Amino acid sequence: MITIEKFIESITQDEEKRRVEEIIQWITNQFPELQLEIKWNQPMFTHHKTFIIALSISKQHIAIAPEMKTIEHFTQEIKEARYDYSPNLLRIRWKDDIPYELLKRMIEYNLADKANNIQFWR
């Protein structure tokens, strides 16, 4: 089982490692009620055992995965901010600013929308 420390250690580029740590720390500080876990080799934040948001990395970007319904809800904002996205995730290139206000609204949306959810996924 991989730990968050092992996940961070696996990032080879120092700047990328710093940015991932920064995002994880920001989410942890903003939403202390969330549990940070590693599932499917990526950091995930859950609440009452339901998925809220996850991060993954690639050579080109950090992927933020809040689930399809959340991406659909925020599609217009994502387009206006000119971030790349797919039905399941938002891609933030390593050189781009982290859209913390958008991340905050996505997490708040998921917490409210999934408040009574008893399953991991929607």
N, CA, C and O atoms as CSV, one atom per row, in Angstrom:
chain,resi,resn,atom,element,x,y,z
A,1,MET,N,N,0.841,-1.183,0.000
A,1,MET,CA,C,0.000,0.000,0.000
A,1,MET,C,C,0.887,1.248,0.000
A,1,MET,O,O,1.788,1.382,0.828
A,2,ILE,N,N,0.622,2.143,-0.927
A,2,ILE,CA,C,1.405,3.370,-1.036
A,2,ILE,C,C,0.872,4.411,-0.033
A,2,ILE,O,O,-0.331,4.488,0.214
A,3,THR,N,N,1.765,5.187,0.522
A,3,THR,CA,C,1.385,6.257,1.440
A,3,THR,C,C,1.497,7.591,0.708
A,3,THR,O,O,2.054,7.659,-0.387
A,4,ILE,N,N,0.972,8.637,1.311
A,4,ILE,CA,C,1.091,9.964,0.701
A,4,ILE,C,C,2.558,10.360,0.581
A,4,ILE,O,O,2.955,10.991,-0.399
A,5,GLU,N,N,3.359,9.992,1.572
A,5,GLU,CA,C,4.788,10.292,1.519
A,5,GLU,C,C,5.461,9.591,0.333
A,5,GLU,O,O,6.283,10.186,-0.363
A,6,LYS,N,N,5.109,8.344,0.116
A,6,LYS,CA,C,5.680,7.600,-1.014
A,6,LYS,C,C,5.210,8.183,-2.338
A,6,LYS,O,O,5.979,8.255,-3.297
A,7,PHE,N,N,3.952,8.597,-2.392
A,7,PHE,CA,C,3.446,9.224,-3.603
A,7,PHE,C,C,4.255,10.486,-3.918
A,7,PHE,O,O,4.688,10.682,-5.054
A,8,ILE,N,N,4.457,11.336,-2.916
A,8,ILE,CA,C,5.213,12.582,-3.101
A,8,ILE,C,C,6.652,12.264,-3.505
A,8,ILE,O,O,7.198,12.896,-4.410
A,9,GLU,N,N,7.262,11.295,-2.842
A,9,GLU,CA,C,8.640,10.898,-3.173
A,9,GLU,C,C,8.764,10.412,-4.616
A,9,GLU,O,O,9.821,10.555,-5.230
A,10,SER,N,N,7.702,9.846,-5.152
A,10,SER,CA,C,7.746,9.298,-6.511
A,10,SER,C,C,7.772,10.379,-7.592
A,10,SER,O,O,8.058,10.085,-8.752
A,11,ILE,N,N,7.479,11.612,-7.227
A,11,ILE,CA,C,7.500,12.717,-8.195
A,11,ILE,C,C,8.957,13.152,-8.354
A,11,ILE,O,O,9.595,13.565,-7.387
A,12,THR,N,N,9.468,13.059,-9.556
A,12,THR,CA,C,10.897,13.270,-9.768
A,12,THR,C,C,11.302,14.732,-9.932
A,12,THR,O,O,12.433,15.093,-9.610
A,13,GLN,N,N,10.420,15.558,-10.415
A,13,GLN,CA,C,10.738,16.973,-10.621
A,13,GLN,C,C,10.422,17.773,-9.356
A,13,GLN,O,O,9.301,17.720,-8.851
A,14,ASP,N,N,11.400,18.506,-8.847
A,14,ASP,CA,C,11.228,19.239,-7.586
A,14,ASP,C,C,10.077,20.242,-7.635
A,14,ASP,O,O,9.298,20.326,-6.685
A,15,GLU,N,N,9.958,20.993,-8.710
A,15,GLU,CA,C,8.887,21.988,-8.808
A,15,GLU,C,C,7.520,21.309,-8.838
A,15,GLU,O,O,6.575,21.797,-8.220
A,16,GLU,N,N,7.411,20.212,-9.538
A,16,GLU,CA,C,6.149,19.475,-9.589
A,16,GLU,C,C,5.813,18.905,-8.216
A,16,GLU,O,O,4.661,18.946,-7.783
A,17,LYS,N,N,6.813,18.378,-7.544
A,17,LYS,CA,C,6.629,17.850,-6.188
A,17,LYS,C,C,6.121,18.962,-5.266
A,17,LYS,O,O,5.180,18.758,-4.499
A,18,ARG,N,N,6.747,20.130,-5.346
A,18,ARG,CA,C,6.346,21.262,-4.508
A,18,ARG,C,C,4.901,21.672,-4.779
A,18,ARG,O,O,4.149,21.958,-3.848
A,19,ARG,N,N,4.520,21.700,-6.038
A,19,ARG,CA,C,3.159,22.125,-6.393
A,19,ARG,C,C,2.118,21.121,-5.905
A,19,ARG,O,O,1.059,21.516,-5.418
A,20,VAL,N,N,2.408,19.843,-6.030
A,20,VAL,CA,C,1.473,18.819,-5.541
A,20,VAL,C,C,1.341,18.913,-4.025
A,20,VAL,O,O,0.234,18.861,-3.489
A,21,GLU,N,N,2.469,19.051,-3.339
A,21,GLU,CA,C,2.424,19.210,-1.882
A,21,GLU,C,C,1.620,20.451,-1.499
A,21,GLU,O,O,0.849,20.424,-0.539
A,22,GLU,N,N,1.798,21.526,-2.244
A,22,GLU,CA,C,1.084,22.767,-1.979
A,22,GLU,C,C,-0.430,22.591,-2.121
A,22,GLU,O,O,-1.199,23.068,-1.286
A,23,ILE,N,N,-0.846,21.907,-3.176
A,23,ILE,CA,C,-2.283,21.672,-3.383
A,23,ILE,C,C,-2.850,20.794,-2.275
A,23,ILE,O,O,-3.913,21.087,-1.728
A,24,ILE,N,N,-2.150,19.729,-1.950
A,24,ILE,CA,C,-2.613,18.828,-0.887
A,24,ILE,C,C,-2.714,19.584,0.431
A,24,ILE,O,O,-3.698,19.439,1.155
A,25,GLN,N,N,-1.714,20.381,0.743
A,25,GLN,CA,C,-1.728,21.153,1.986
A,25,GLN,C,C,-2.868,22.177,1.981
A,25,GLN,O,O,-3.528,22.380,3.000
A,26,TRP,N,N,-3.092,22.809,0.852
A,26,TRP,CA,C,-4.164,23.796,0.747
A,26,TRP,C,C,-5.523,23.129,0.999
A,26,TRP,O,O,-6.333,23.638,1.773
A,27,ILE,N,N,-5.766,21.991,0.344
A,27,ILE,CA,C,-7.043,21.289,0.551
A,27,ILE,C,C,-7.180,20.876,2.011
A,27,ILE,O,O,-8.244,21.042,2.606
A,28,THR,N,N,-6.111,20.339,2.588
A,28,THR,CA,C,-6.129,19.910,3.986
A,28,THR,C,C,-6.436,21.076,4.923
A,28,THR,O,O,-7.195,20.920,5.879
A,29,ASN,N,N,-5.854,22.236,4.655
A,29,ASN,CA,C,-6.105,23.413,5.497
A,29,ASN,C,C,-7.508,23.978,5.312
A,29,ASN,O,O,-8.158,24.365,6.284
A,30,GLN,N,N,-7.971,24.027,4.075
A,30,GLN,CA,C,-9.286,24.599,3.783
A,30,GLN,C,C,-10.434,23.693,4.227
A,30,GLN,O,O,-11.502,24.169,4.613
A,31,PHE,N,N,-10.201,22.394,4.167
A,31,PHE,CA,C,-11.247,21.406,4.445
A,31,PHE,C,C,-10.724,20.333,5.408
A,31,PHE,O,O,-10.524,19.187,5.007
A,32,PRO,N,N,-10.508,20.695,6.650
A,32,PRO,CA,C,-9.941,19.734,7.605
A,32,PRO,C,C,-10.850,18.530,7.875
A,32,PRO,O,O,-10.404,17.518,8.417
A,33,GLU,N,N,-12.107,18.647,7.500
A,33,GLU,CA,C,-13.031,17.526,7.692
A,33,GLU,C,C,-12.813,16.411,6.674
A,33,GLU,O,O,-13.348,15.316,6.845
A,34,LEU,N,N,-12.045,16.662,5.628
A,34,LEU,CA,C,-11.787,15.640,4.614
A,34,LEU,C,C,-10.673,14.705,5.056
A,34,LEU,O,O,-9.750,15.104,5.766
A,35,GLN,N,N,-10.775,13.464,4.627
A,35,GLN,CA,C,-9.747,12.474,4.905
A,35,GLN,C,C,-8.895,12.311,3.647
A,35,GLN,O,O,-9.423,12.106,2.554
A,36,LEU,N,N,-7.586,12.403,3.805
A,36,LEU,CA,C,-6.652,12.190,2.709
A,36,LEU,C,C,-6.271,10.721,2.687
A,36,LEU,O,O,-5.803,10.169,3.683
A,37,GLU,N,N,-6.479,10.097,1.537
A,37,GLU,CA,C,-6.164,8.685,1.372
A,37,GLU,C,C,-5.444,8.494,0.046
A,37,GLU,O,O,-5.508,9.350,-0.837
A,38,ILE,N,N,-4.770,7.380,-0.081
A,38,ILE,CA,C,-4.215,6.983,-1.378
A,38,ILE,C,C,-5.048,5.800,-1.850
A,38,ILE,O,O,-5.106,4.760,-1.194
A,39,LYS,N,N,-5.684,5.975,-2.985
A,39,LYS,CA,C,-6.451,4.906,-3.625
A,39,LYS,C,C,-6.098,4.927,-5.105
A,39,LYS,O,O,-5.990,5.995,-5.709
A,40,TRP,N,N,-5.921,3.761,-5.681
A,40,TRP,CA,C,-5.546,3.648,-7.080
A,40,TRP,C,C,-4.288,4.481,-7.368
A,40,TRP,O,O,-4.172,5.114,-8.417
A,41,ASN,N,N,-3.361,4.463,-6.418
A,41,ASN,CA,C,-2.065,5.144,-6.531
A,41,ASN,C,C,-2.170,6.652,-6.737
A,41,ASN,O,O,-1.309,7.251,-7.381
A,42,GLN,N,N,-3.207,7.262,-6.200
A,42,GLN,CA,C,-3.335,8.712,-6.275
A,42,GLN,C,C,-3.959,9.256,-4.998
A,42,GLN,O,O,-4.743,8.571,-4.342
A,43,PRO,N,N,-3.607,10.494,-4.646
A,43,PRO,CA,C,-4.213,11.095,-3.455
A,43,PRO,C,C,-5.679,11.420,-3.702
A,43,PRO,O,O,-6.043,12.007,-4.721
A,44,MET,N,N,-6.503,11.026,-2.753
A,44,MET,CA,C,-7.938,11.295,-2.812
A,44,MET,C,C,-8.386,11.857,-1.489
A,44,MET,O,O,-7.869,11.502,-0.429
A,45,PHE,N,N,-9.350,12.734,-1.570
A,45,PHE,CA,C,-9.974,13.271,-0.382
A,45,PHE,C,C,-11.389,12.727,-0.328
A,45,PHE,O,O,-12.133,12.779,-1.307
A,46,THR,N,N,-11.745,12.202,0.843
A,46,THR,CA,C,-13.075,11.631,1.032
A,46,THR,C,C,-13.738,12.287,2.248
A,46,THR,O,O,-13.091,12.925,3.078
A,47,HIS,N,N,-15.033,12.102,2.309
A,47,HIS,CA,C,-15.802,12.587,3.461
A,47,HIS,C,C,-16.891,11.560,3.712
A,47,HIS,O,O,-17.587,11.163,2.777
A,48,HIS,N,N,-17.051,11.133,4.926
A,48,HIS,CA,C,-17.960,10.060,5.331
A,48,HIS,C,C,-17.937,8.889,4.328
A,48,HIS,O,O,-18.967,8.354,3.919
A,49,LYS,N,N,-16.694,8.527,3.960
A,49,LYS,CA,C,-16.404,7.391,3.082
A,49,LYS,C,C,-16.917,7.557,1.657
A,49,LYS,O,O,-17.078,6.572,0.937
A,50,THR,N,N,-17.173,8.794,1.245
A,50,THR,CA,C,-17.546,9.044,-0.141
A,50,THR,C,C,-16.484,9.931,-0.794
A,50,THR,O,O,-15.900,10.803,-0.150
A,51,PHE,N,N,-16.256,9.696,-2.052
A,51,PHE,CA,C,-15.253,10.416,-2.822
A,51,PHE,C,C,-15.640,11.886,-2.967
A,51,PHE,O,O,-16.795,12.213,-3.242
A,52,ILE,N,N,-14.645,12.775,-2.774
A,52,ILE,CA,C,-14.870,14.204,-2.973
A,52,ILE,C,C,-14.002,14.727,-4.126
A,52,ILE,O,O,-14.522,15.350,-5.051
A,53,ILE,N,N,-12.696,14.481,-4.080
A,53,ILE,CA,C,-11.810,14.967,-5.143
A,53,ILE,C,C,-10.501,14.192,-5.104
A,53,ILE,O,O,-10.091,13.706,-4.049
A,54,ALA,N,N,-9.848,14.078,-6.254
A,54,ALA,CA,C,-8.563,13.369,-6.335
A,54,ALA,C,C,-7.594,14.153,-7.209
A,54,ALA,O,O,-7.990,15.004,-8.006
A,55,LEU,N,N,-6.326,13.844,-7.035
A,55,LEU,CA,C,-5.262,14.432,-7.840
A,55,LEU,C,C,-4.493,13.306,-8.518
A,55,LEU,O,O,-4.360,12.210,-7.974
A,56,SER,N,N,-3.997,13.590,-9.700
A,56,SER,CA,C,-3.039,12.689,-10.326
A,56,SER,C,C,-2.085,13.552,-11.131
A,56,SER,O,O,-2.361,14.722,-11.400
A,57,ILE,N,N,-0.981,12.973,-11.504
A,57,ILE,CA,C,0.011,13.757,-12.231
A,57,ILE,C,C,0.405,13.044,-13.514
A,57,ILE,O,O,0.335,11.820,-13.626
A,58,SER,N,N,0.818,13.854,-14.471
A,58,SER,CA,C,1.390,13.334,-15.706
A,58,SER,C,C,2.565,14.223,-16.064
A,58,SER,O,O,2.864,15.182,-15.352
A,59,LYS,N,N,3.211,13.919,-17.128
A,59,LYS,CA,C,4.364,14.701,-17.551
A,59,LYS,C,C,3.971,16.156,-17.840
A,59,LYS,O,O,4.765,17.069,-17.619
A,60,GLN,N,N,2.759,16.366,-18.329
A,60,GLN,CA,C,2.333,17.688,-18.776
A,60,GLN,C,C,1.512,18.485,-17.772
A,60,GLN,O,O,1.442,19.711,-17.863
A,61,HIS,N,N,0.883,17.795,-16.805
A,61,HIS,CA,C,-0.080,18.500,-15.964
A,61,HIS,C,C,-0.405,17.770,-14.666
A,61,HIS,O,O,-0.036,16.615,-14.450
A,62,ILE,N,N,-1.113,18.502,-13.817
A,62,ILE,CA,C,-1.774,17.941,-12.646
A,62,ILE,C,C,-3.230,17.761,-13.062
A,62,ILE,O,O,-3.822,18.662,-13.657
A,63,ALA,N,N,-3.797,16.630,-12.759
A,63,ALA,CA,C,-5.212,16.405,-13.047
A,63,ALA,C,C,-5.985,16.479,-11.734
A,63,ALA,O,O,-5.603,15.872,-10.734
A,64,ILE,N,N,-7.067,17.227,-11.758
A,64,ILE,CA,C,-7.967,17.342,-10.629
A,64,ILE,C,C,-9.244,16.624,-11.035
A,64,ILE,O,O,-9.877,16.987,-12.027
A,65,ALA,N,N,-9.620,15.617,-10.278
A,65,ALA,CA,C,-10.778,14.802,-10.630
A,65,ALA,C,C,-11.850,14.927,-9.548
A,65,ALA,O,O,-11.720,14.339,-8.474
A,66,PRO,N,N,-12.909,15.694,-9.827
A,66,PRO,CA,C,-13.982,15.840,-8.845
A,66,PRO,C,C,-15.247,15.026,-9.178
A,66,PRO,O,O,-16.247,15.147,-8.471
A,67,GLU,N,N,-15.225,14.226,-10.206
A,67,GLU,CA,C,-16.322,13.447,-10.764
A,67,GLU,C,C,-17.007,14.220,-11.885
A,67,GLU,O,O,-16.977,15.450,-11.935
A,68,MET,N,N,-17.618,13.462,-12.770
A,68,MET,CA,C,-18.226,14.004,-13.975
A,68,MET,C,C,-19.294,15.063,-13.685
A,68,MET,O,O,-19.312,16.105,-14.340
A,69,LYS,N,N,-20.167,14.822,-12.736
A,69,LYS,CA,C,-21.238,15.773,-12.439
A,69,LYS,C,C,-20.674,17.141,-12.055
A,69,LYS,O,O,-21.237,18.171,-12.425
A,70,THR,N,N,-19.585,17.150,-11.328
A,70,THR,CA,C,-18.971,18.400,-10.894
A,70,THR,C,C,-18.322,19.113,-12.070
A,70,THR,O,O,-18.448,20.331,-12.193
A,71,ILE,N,N,-17.635,18.385,-12.931
A,71,ILE,CA,C,-17.059,19.001,-14.130
A,71,ILE,C,C,-18.179,19.601,-14.973
A,71,ILE,O,O,-18.050,20.721,-15.469
A,72,GLU,N,N,-19.274,18.868,-15.138
A,72,GLU,CA,C,-20.411,19.398,-15.905
A,72,GLU,C,C,-20.933,20.691,-15.277
A,72,GLU,O,O,-21.222,21.655,-15.986
A,73,HIS,N,N,-21.051,20.711,-13.967
A,73,HIS,CA,C,-21.571,21.883,-13.261
A,73,HIS,C,C,-20.676,23.116,-13.467
A,73,HIS,O,O,-21.180,24.235,-13.551
A,74,PHE,N,N,-19.365,22.916,-13.547
A,74,PHE,CA,C,-18.412,24.022,-13.646
A,74,PHE,C,C,-17.817,24.198,-15.047
A,74,PHE,O,O,-16.843,24.933,-15.207
A,75,THR,N,N,-18.376,23.545,-16.051
A,75,THR,CA,C,-17.804,23.588,-17.399
A,75,THR,C,C,-17.620,25.006,-17.916
A,75,THR,O,O,-16.566,25.321,-18.469
A,76,GLN,N,N,-18.600,25.855,-17.754
A,76,GLN,CA,C,-18.487,27.215,-18.281
A,76,GLN,C,C,-17.318,27.969,-17.637
A,76,GLN,O,O,-16.558,28.647,-18.328
A,77,GLU,N,N,-17.178,27.847,-16.322
A,77,GLU,CA,C,-16.051,28.494,-15.632
A,77,GLU,C,C,-14.712,27.938,-16.098
A,77,GLU,O,O,-13.750,28.684,-16.279
A,78,ILE,N,N,-14.659,26.639,-16.289
A,78,ILE,CA,C,-13.428,25.995,-16.750
A,78,ILE,C,C,-13.062,26.514,-18.139
A,78,ILE,O,O,-11.903,26.833,-18.406
A,79,LYS,N,N,-14.055,26.594,-19.014
A,79,LYS,CA,C,-13.812,27.109,-20.360
A,79,LYS,C,C,-13.355,28.561,-20.319
A,79,LYS,O,O,-12.392,28.929,-20.992
A,80,GLU,N,N,-14.037,29.382,-19.536
A,80,GLU,CA,C,-13.680,30.798,-19.444
A,80,GLU,C,C,-12.270,31.004,-18.909
A,80,GLU,O,O,-11.581,31.941,-19.310
A,81,ALA,N,N,-11.842,30.131,-18.007
A,81,ALA,CA,C,-10.485,30.217,-17.453
A,81,ALA,C,C,-9.446,29.582,-18.386
A,81,ALA,O,O,-8.244,29.651,-18.133
A,82,ARG,N,N,-9.932,28.967,-19.465
A,82,ARG,CA,C,-9.073,28.355,-20.492
A,82,ARG,C,C,-8.247,27.180,-19.984
A,82,ARG,O,O,-7.109,26.977,-20.408
A,83,TYR,N,N,-8.831,26.409,-19.074
A,83,TYR,CA,C,-8.172,25.185,-18.641
A,83,TYR,C,C,-8.648,24.049,-19.528
A,83,TYR,O,O,-9.784,24.043,-20.001
A,84,ASP,N,N,-7.770,23.101,-19.744
A,84,ASP,CA,C,-8.114,21.901,-20.484
A,84,ASP,C,C,-8.885,20.982,-19.541
A,84,ASP,O,O,-8.600,20.930,-18.345
A,85,TYR,N,N,-9.854,20.264,-20.080
A,85,TYR,CA,C,-10.633,19.374,-19.242
A,85,TYR,C,C,-11.210,18.241,-20.081
A,85,TYR,O,O,-11.225,18.298,-21.310
A,86,SER,N,N,-11.677,17.226,-19.397
A,86,SER,CA,C,-12.397,16.122,-20.014
A,86,SER,C,C,-13.658,15.925,-19.183
A,86,SER,O,O,-13.851,16.648,-18.205
A,87,PRO,N,N,-14.512,14.990,-19.526
A,87,PRO,CA,C,-15.726,14.802,-18.724
A,87,PRO,C,C,-15.465,14.470,-17.252
A,87,PRO,O,O,-16.338,14.671,-16.408
A,88,ASN,N,N,-14.268,13.961,-16.942
A,88,ASN,CA,C,-13.992,13.536,-15.572
A,88,ASN,C,C,-12.952,14.356,-14.828
A,88,ASN,O,O,-12.808,14.208,-13.615
A,89,LEU,N,N,-12.220,15.222,-15.532
A,89,LEU,CA,C,-11.148,15.927,-14.820
A,89,LEU,C,C,-10.772,17.251,-15.452
A,89,LEU,O,O,-11.056,17.533,-16.617
A,90,LEU,N,N,-10.125,18.040,-14.630
A,90,LEU,CA,C,-9.575,19.333,-14.999
A,90,LEU,C,C,-8.054,19.180,-15.060
A,90,LEU,O,O,-7.442,18.669,-14.122
A,91,ARG,N,N,-7.448,19.621,-16.161
A,91,ARG,CA,C,-5.993,19.513,-16.305
A,91,ARG,C,C,-5.362,20.890,-16.087
A,91,ARG,O,O,-5.756,21.872,-16.717
A,92,ILE,N,N,-4.389,20.946,-15.199
A,92,ILE,CA,C,-3.674,22.187,-14.919
A,92,ILE,C,C,-2.216,21.962,-15.324
A,92,ILE,O,O,-1.495,21.192,-14.689
A,93,ARG,N,N,-1.801,22.636,-16.374
A,93,ARG,CA,C,-0.412,22.481,-16.815
A,93,ARG,C,C,0.523,22.943,-15.703
A,93,ARG,O,O,0.181,23.822,-14.912
A,94,TRP,N,N,1.685,22.349,-15.656
A,94,TRP,CA,C,2.638,22.642,-14.585
A,94,TRP,C,C,2.966,24.123,-14.493
A,94,TRP,O,O,3.235,24.625,-13.402
A,95,LYS,N,N,2.950,24.827,-15.604
A,95,LYS,CA,C,3.298,26.258,-15.592
A,95,LYS,C,C,2.122,27.164,-15.249
A,95,LYS,O,O,2.314,28.356,-15.006
A,96,ASP,N,N,0.896,26.614,-15.225
A,96,ASP,CA,C,-0.303,27.422,-14.961
A,96,ASP,C,C,-0.507,27.667,-13.473
A,96,ASP,O,O,-0.045,26.900,-12.628
A,97,ASP,N,N,-1.205,28.748,-13.176
A,97,ASP,CA,C,-1.611,29.010,-11.793
A,97,ASP,C,C,-2.643,27.982,-11.364
A,97,ASP,O,O,-3.432,27.501,-12.177
A,98,ILE,N,N,-2.629,27.654,-10.100
A,98,ILE,CA,C,-3.624,26.735,-9.552
A,98,ILE,C,C,-4.903,27.535,-9.292
A,98,ILE,O,O,-4.855,28.556,-8.606
A,99,PRO,N,N,-6.034,27.096,-9.823
A,99,PRO,CA,C,-7.284,27.836,-9.642
A,99,PRO,C,C,-7.932,27.505,-8.290
A,99,PRO,O,O,-8.944,26.807,-8.226
A,100,TYR,N,N,-7.334,28.014,-7.228
A,100,TYR,CA,C,-7.786,27.648,-5.891
A,100,TYR,C,C,-9.246,28.007,-5.627
A,100,TYR,O,O,-9.958,27.241,-4.977
A,101,GLU,N,N,-9.695,29.138,-6.109
A,101,GLU,CA,C,-11.094,29.518,-5.866
A,101,GLU,C,C,-12.041,28.529,-6.555
A,101,GLU,O,O,-13.068,28.160,-5.985
A,102,LEU,N,N,-11.708,28.104,-7.759
A,102,LEU,CA,C,-12.507,27.110,-8.460
A,102,LEU,C,C,-12.449,25.768,-7.729
A,102,LEU,O,O,-13.474,25.104,-7.577
A,103,LEU,N,N,-11.273,25.366,-7.281
A,103,LEU,CA,C,-11.153,24.110,-6.521
A,103,LEU,C,C,-12.020,24.163,-5.262
A,103,LEU,O,O,-12.692,23.192,-4.915
A,104,LYS,N,N,-11.993,25.305,-4.590
A,104,LYS,CA,C,-12.793,25.454,-3.380
A,104,LYS,C,C,-14.280,25.269,-3.685
A,104,LYS,O,O,-14.987,24.567,-2.962
A,105,ARG,N,N,-14.741,25.896,-4.748
A,105,ARG,CA,C,-16.159,25.766,-5.106
A,105,ARG,C,C,-16.505,24.335,-5.537
A,105,ARG,O,O,-17.598,23.849,-5.246
A,106,MET,N,N,-15.592,23.671,-6.216
A,106,MET,CA,C,-15.832,22.272,-6.608
A,106,MET,C,C,-15.961,21.377,-5.374
A,106,MET,O,O,-16.864,20.545,-5.291
A,107,ILE,N,N,-15.052,21.557,-4.426
A,107,ILE,CA,C,-15.104,20.745,-3.206
A,107,ILE,C,C,-16.365,21.052,-2.415
A,107,ILE,O,O,-17.031,20.135,-1.935
A,108,GLU,N,N,-16.699,22.316,-2.274
A,108,GLU,CA,C,-17.932,22.690,-1.567
A,108,GLU,C,C,-19.157,22.111,-2.258
A,108,GLU,O,O,-20.086,21.638,-1.603
A,109,TYR,N,N,-19.154,22.151,-3.584
A,109,TYR,CA,C,-20.262,21.574,-4.359
A,109,TYR,C,C,-20.387,20.079,-4.068
A,109,TYR,O,O,-21.483,19.585,-3.803
A,110,ASN,N,N,-19.266,19.364,-4.118
A,110,ASN,CA,C,-19.312,17.927,-3.859
A,110,ASN,C,C,-19.742,17.620,-2.424
A,110,ASN,O,O,-20.515,16.690,-2.194
A,111,LEU,N,N,-19.252,18.385,-1.477
A,111,LEU,CA,C,-19.654,18.156,-0.080
A,111,LEU,C,C,-21.162,18.341,0.087
A,111,LEU,O,O,-21.813,17.541,0.760
A,112,ALA,N,N,-21.711,19.373,-0.512
A,112,ALA,CA,C,-23.156,19.622,-0.402
A,112,ALA,C,C,-23.958,18.582,-1.179
A,112,ALA,O,O,-24.935,18.033,-0.669
A,113,ASP,N,N,-23.541,18.315,-2.411
A,113,ASP,CA,C,-24.284,17.397,-3.273
A,113,ASP,C,C,-24.228,15.958,-2.768
A,113,ASP,O,O,-25.157,15.183,-2.999
A,114,LYS,N,N,-23.153,15.601,-2.086
A,114,LYS,CA,C,-22.981,14.223,-1.634
A,114,LYS,C,C,-23.165,14.071,-0.119
A,114,LYS,O,O,-22.756,13.068,0.466
A,115,ALA,N,N,-23.777,15.064,0.498
A,115,ALA,CA,C,-23.942,15.054,1.959
A,115,ALA,C,C,-24.641,13.791,2.458
A,115,ALA,O,O,-24.303,13.277,3.524
A,116,ASN,N,N,-25.595,13.298,1.709
A,116,ASN,CA,C,-26.337,12.107,2.133
A,116,ASN,C,C,-25.969,10.869,1.325
A,116,ASN,O,O,-26.647,9.844,1.398
A,117,ASN,N,N,-24.899,10.973,0.563
A,117,ASN,CA,C,-24.459,9.853,-0.260
A,117,ASN,C,C,-23.865,8.759,0.637
A,117,ASN,O,O,-23.087,9.056,1.543
A,118,ILE,N,N,-24.222,7.527,0.391
A,118,ILE,CA,C,-23.679,6.421,1.189
A,118,ILE,C,C,-22.748,5.539,0.368
A,118,ILE,O,O,-22.223,4.547,0.875
A,119,GLN,N,N,-22.540,5.896,-0.902
A,119,GLN,CA,C,-21.647,5.140,-1.764
A,119,GLN,C,C,-20.379,5.960,-2.018
A,119,GLN,O,O,-20.366,7.175,-1.818
A,120,PHE,N,N,-19.329,5.292,-2.455
A,120,PHE,CA,C,-18.076,5.989,-2.737
A,120,PHE,C,C,-18.243,6.954,-3.916
A,120,PHE,O,O,-17.889,8.130,-3.830
A,121,TRP,N,N,-18.789,6.430,-5.015
A,121,TRP,CA,C,-19.011,7.241,-6.231
A,121,TRP,C,C,-20.478,7.633,-6.322
A,121,TRP,O,O,-21.329,7.035,-5.663
A,122,ARG,N,N,-20.768,8.631,-7.134
A,122,ARG,CA,C,-22.169,9.008,-7.389
A,122,ARG,C,C,-22.856,7.891,-8.121
A,122,ARG,O,O,-24.041,7.996,-8.436
